[in-house]
Amino acid sequence: MTAPVRLRVRVDGIVQGVGFRPFVYTVATERGISGFVGNDAAGVFLEIEGGTEALAGFLADLRGRAPVLAQVDRIDTERLAPTGEAGFRIVASTHGTGRAALISPDTTTCAECLAELRNPWDRRFGYPFVNCVNCGPRFTIVTDVPYDRAATTMAAFEMCLDCAAEYADPTDRRFHAEPVCCPSCGPTVSYAERDGRPEPGDPIGRAVRRLREGAVLAVKGLGGYHLAVVADCEPAVATLRRRKQREEKPFAVLVADLAAARGLVEVPAAAVPVLAGTARPVVLLPAGPVP
């Protein structure tokens, strides 16, 4: 057996808010490597200790197996004296003067979270703020770096026991997911008319009814407000155009899935991974044949 080697490692790129620390924890545990990982104002720092072959494989994994939302730009290593430390842990973040850490943009809800959202037996059934380490808000909720819950707008929401258990479980996809929440401890949805006072009842159902009645709704999102109308309701669209003074410029159309999009526009093969990817941006596509 070769003598253990200890390295100090610095990882730069989009490595905060993307599940990178839980990923490092998992890979280190798999390879029998000891040490620790944490965030600071510049990125992610590690100290790792183990056999030469295990460390080489671990460093390769940092790029080759990185979380889907991560972007590893640079990995620097420095040799240290072994300490004989046992186990691997995620340590508290450290703060410095140079705030250089990159934060991931917000990403669309992942398939696992959507399944929970639609499952009547799940505790997050119908909860619009469902998220995990692979999806959800990032850039629009951050207030400082390092990226920790205390440096986001989620700091005001104390995790319930169930969410805290997920956050602390290395086998859970919400392990160290900073925006983790549920109906018991997270933000809530409300509906208000023009006077701004929340009204009783189901806010989502009320909003749907008003849209079907031809109303223009302002939906508060993470980065501002979305003005919404039913796209085939000509009076509602005309009202929105008049209020926005946008007589001809197209509006973005929100559809449920690729099948719905193909019913409205031509969807070339190159557009599919964009429309179905993690960003889900507005994509300009040729109009389909008029029915």
C-alpha positions in Angstrom: 0.0 0.0 0.0 1.4 3.4 -1.0 1.9 6.1 1.6 -1.0 8.6 1.8 -0.7 11.9 0.0 -2.5 15.1 1.0 -3.4 17.9 -1.4 -4.9 21.3 -1.1 -7.3 21.9 -4.0 -8.9 25.0 -5.4 -11.8 24.7 -7.9 -13.0 27.8 -9.8 -16.0 28.2 -12.1 -19.7 27.8 -11.6 -19.3 25.6 -8.5 -21.5 27.2 -5.9 -25.2 26.6 -5.8 -25.0 23.6 -8.1 -24.5 20.7 -5.7 -20.8 20.7 -6.0 -20.0 20.2 -2.3 -22.4 17.3 -2.0 -20.9 15.8 -5.2 -17.4 16.1 -3.8 -18.5 14.5 -0.6 -20.0 11.6 -2.5 -17.0 11.0 -4.7 -14.6 11.3 -1.9 -16.6 8.7 0.1 -16.7 6.4 -2.8 -12.9 6.5 -3.3 -12.1 6.3 0.4 -10.5 9.7 0.5 -10.5 11.8 3.7 -10.5 15.6 4.1 -13.0 18.4 3.7 -14.7 20.7 1.2 -16.1 24.2 1.6 -17.1 27.4 -0.2 -15.4 30.7 0.0 -15.8 34.0 -1.8 -13.8 32.8 -4.8 -15.1 29.3 -5.3 -14.6 25.9 -3.7 -11.6 24.8 -1.5 -10.7 21.3 -0.5 -8.1 19.3 1.3 -8.0 15.6 0.3 -5.9 12.7 1.6 -5.5 9.2 0.3 -3.5 7.0 -2.1 -2.0 8.4 -5.2 -4.3 6.4 -7.5 -7.4 7.3 -5.5 -6.5 11.0 -5.6 -5.8 11.0 -9.3 -9.2 9.4 -10.0 -10.9 11.9 -7.6 -9.4 14.8 -9.5 -10.5 13.4 -12.8 -14.0 13.0 -11.4 -14.1 16.7 -10.5 -14.4 17.4 -14.2 -15.7 14.2 -15.7 -18.6 13.7 -13.2 -19.4 17.2 -12.1 -23.1 18.0 -11.5 -25.1 19.0 -14.5 -25.3 22.7 -13.6 -21.6 23.0 -12.7 -18.9 24.4 -14.9 -15.3 23.7 -13.8 -13.0 26.2 -15.2 -9.8 25.6 -13.3 -8.4 23.1 -10.7 -5.2 24.0 -8.8 -3.4 21.6 -6.4 -0.7 22.0 -3.8 1.0 19.2 -1.9 0.7 19.2 1.9 2.0 17.0 4.7 -0.4 14.1 5.4 -2.3 14.4 8.7 -3.9 11.0 9.1 -7.3 12.6 9.1 -10.2 10.1 9.0 -13.5 10.7 7.1 -14.7 13.4 4.8 -16.8 16.4 5.7 -18.4 19.6 4.4 -17.1 22.5 6.4 -18.5 26.0 7.1 -17.9 28.6 4.4 -15.2 31.1 4.8 -15.4 34.8 3.8 -12.7 36.8 2.1 -12.4 40.2 0.6 -12.3 39.1 -3.1 -15.8 38.2 -4.2 -15.1 36.3 -7.4 -17.3 33.2 -7.1 -19.6 32.6 -10.0 -23.3 31.8 -9.3 -25.4 29.6 -11.5 -28.3 31.2 -13.3 -31.8 30.0 -12.3 -32.7 26.7 -13.9 -36.0 25.0 -14.9 -37.6 22.5 -12.5 -36.0 19.1 -13.0 -38.0 15.9 -13.8 -37.7 14.6 -10.2 -39.2 17.7 -8.7 -41.9 17.8 -11.3 -42.9 14.3 -10.4 -43.2 15.4 -6.7 -45.2 18.4 -7.8 -47.7 16.2 -9.6 -47.8 13.4 -7.0 -50.9 13.7 -4.7 -49.1 11.6 -2.1 -46.0 13.7 -1.9 -45.7 16.4 0.7 -44.7 18.9 -2.0 -47.8 18.1 -4.2 -48.8 21.3 -6.0 -46.1 23.4 -4.3 -44.8 25.9 -6.9 -41.5 26.5 -5.1 -40.3 22.9 -5.3 -36.6 22.6 -6.0 -33.5 20.6 -5.3 -29.7 20.7 -5.9 -30.3 20.1 -9.6 -32.8 22.9 -10.3 -34.5 26.0 -9.1 -33.5 29.5 -8.2 -29.9 30.5 -7.8 -28.8 33.9 -9.2 -32.0 35.8 -8.4 -32.0 34.8 -4.7 -28.4 35.4 -3.9 -27.4 38.4 -1.8 -23.7 37.6 -1.2 -21.0 35.0 -1.7 -20.1 32.4 -0.6 -23.4 30.9 -1.7 -25.0 29.7 1.5 -28.7 29.9 2.6 -27.8 32.8 4.9 -26.6 34.7 1.9 -29.9 34.2 -0.1 -33.5 35.5 0.2 -34.3 32.1 1.7 -32.6 33.1 4.9 -35.9 34.3 6.3 -37.4 30.8 6.0 -36.3 28.4 8.7 -36.3 24.8 7.4 -38.9 22.4 9.0 -37.7 19.1 10.4 -38.4 17.2 7.2 -36.5 19.7 5.0 -33.7 19.9 7.5 -33.4 16.1 7.4 -33.2 16.1 3.6 -30.6 18.9 3.7 -28.4 16.9 6.1 -28.7 13.5 4.3 -25.8 12.8 1.9 -27.9 10.3 -0.1 -30.7 12.9 -0.7 -30.7 15.1 -3.8 -31.5 18.0 -1.5 -28.3 17.5 0.5 -27.0 21.1 1.0 -29.5 22.5 -1.5 -29.7 26.0 -0.1 -33.3 26.9 -1.4 -34.8 23.7 0.0 -38.3 24.3 1.3 -41.9 22.9 1.4 -45.4 24.1 2.2 -44.7 23.8 5.9 -41.7 26.2 5.9 -41.2 28.0 2.6 -42.8 30.9 0.7 -46.5 30.8 -0.1 -48.6 31.9 -3.0 -51.4 34.5 -2.7 -53.9 36.1 -5.1 -54.9 39.8 -5.1 -57.0 42.1 -7.2 -56.0 45.7 -8.0 -56.2 46.8 -4.4 -53.3 44.5 -3.6 -55.0 42.8 -0.7 -54.7 39.0 -0.7 -58.0 37.2 -1.2 -59.1 33.9 0.4 -59.3 30.7 -1.5 -57.1 28.8 -3.9 -54.8 31.4 -5.5 -53.8 29.3 -8.5 -57.3 28.3 -9.3 -58.4 31.9 -9.0 -55.7 33.1 -11.3 -56.7 30.4 -13.9 -60.3 31.5 -13.8 -59.4 35.2 -14.3 -57.1 34.3 -17.2 -60.0 32.4 -18.8 -62.2 35.4 -18.3 -59.8 37.5 -20.4 -58.0 39.3 -17.6 -54.4 40.5 -17.7 -52.5 39.0 -14.7 -49.2 40.1 -13.2 -47.4 37.0 -11.9 -44.5 37.8 -9.5 -41.5 35.7 -10.4 -38.0 35.5 -9.1 -36.6 38.3 -11.2 -39.6 40.5 -11.6 -43.2 40.3 -12.9 -44.6 38.4 -15.9 -47.7 39.9 -17.5 -49.9 37.0 -18.6 -52.9 36.5 -20.8 -54.4 33.6 -22.6 -52.7 33.8 -26.0 -55.7 33.0 -28.1 -58.0 35.5 -26.3 -57.9 38.4 -28.7 -59.4 41.0 -26.4 -56.9 40.2 -23.6 -54.0 40.3 -26.0 -55.2 43.6 -27.4 -55.5 45.1 -23.9 -52.0 44.0 -23.0 -50.6 45.5 -26.3 -52.4 48.8 -25.6 -51.1 49.0 -22.0 -47.6 48.0 -23.0 -47.7 50.2 -26.1 -46.5 47.2 -28.0 -48.7 47.1 -31.1 -46.7 44.8 -33.3 -43.7 43.3 -31.5 -44.4 39.6 -30.7 -45.0 38.3 -27.2 -43.4 35.1 -25.8 -45.8 32.2 -25.8 -45.6 29.7 -22.9 -46.4 26.1 -23.8 -46.5 23.0 -21.6 -44.2 20.8 -23.6 -42.6 20.1 -27.0 -45.8 18.5 -28.3 -47.7 21.7 -27.6 -45.0 23.8 -29.2 -45.1 21.7 -32.4 -48.8 22.4 -32.6 -48.0 26.1 -33.0 -44.6 26.4 -34.6 -42.0 24.5 -36.6 -39.5 22.9 -34.2 -36.2 22.0 -36.0 -34.0 19.3 -34.4 -31.5 22.0 -33.3 -34.1 23.7 -31.2 -35.2 20.6 -29.2 -32.2 20.5 -26.7 -32.6 24.2 -26.1 -36.3 24.1 -25.5 -36.0 20.9 -23.3 -32.7 21.9 -21.6 -32.1 23.4 -18.1 -32.4 27.0 -19.2 -35.7 26.8 -21.2 -35.1 30.3 -22.8 -37.5 32.1 -25.2 -36.7 30.6 -28.6 -37.6 32.3 -31.9 -39.1 29.7 -34.3 -41.0 29.9 -37.6 -44.8 29.9 -37.2 -46.6 26.7 -38.2 -49.3 26.5 -40.8 -52.4 28.4 -40.0 -55.2 25.9 -39.2 
